[in-house]
Amino acid sequence: MNQYINKKNKLIDFNEYNSILNYENICDIDEKDKKYKVISGSIIPQLGHNKFEIIDFIKSNINNKLGYLIEDKCVLSELIDIQFVDDEYNYKIPFSALVKTNIKVSSKDQYCKTLFFRQNNNIKENLKSRKFLMAVKKETAISNIITITDWKRFIPSDLIYLSRKTW
């Protein structure tokens, strides 16, 4: 969904737009019993931001929190590692990431789950200032015993195709 935020044309997920429009106070939910998952989808750049800038930003924010809005709650996840695949024919950036999360993504869902980096300022400011949308189309649950390189075997072989189906 393309909306005007602060008189600027910005991409924003419908659920996010609904949350910031209808709820004055959105609280963070940081559950302790998160599971390791590999999530896959595409990074969708905001206007004025290029792929290289976005990839550098994401890499510098590994181990930071990601947020997902559900009505008046922001469910927090942890970004552990991320892998990008080049798709020279698409403005989107295919990705798979190792995360600790309780967010569920069903392959039967028609729509993606949209994540954003949760920073110290308020949630509305996070959404206004973000450089991209992280659209998640698929998840793979994995055991808690995994290494930082071992998780990459769960990256879908059809990641480029999968990322083209997001949004």
Secondary structure, DSSP 8 states (H G I E B T S, - for coil): -EEEETTEEEE--HHHHHHHHH-S--EEE--S--EEEEEEEEEEE-TT--HHHHHHHHHHTTTSEEEEEETTEEEEEEEEEEEE---TT-SSEEEEEEEEE-----TT-SS-EEEEE--SS-HHHHHHH-SEEEEEEEEEE--S---TTGGGGGS-TTHHHHHHT--
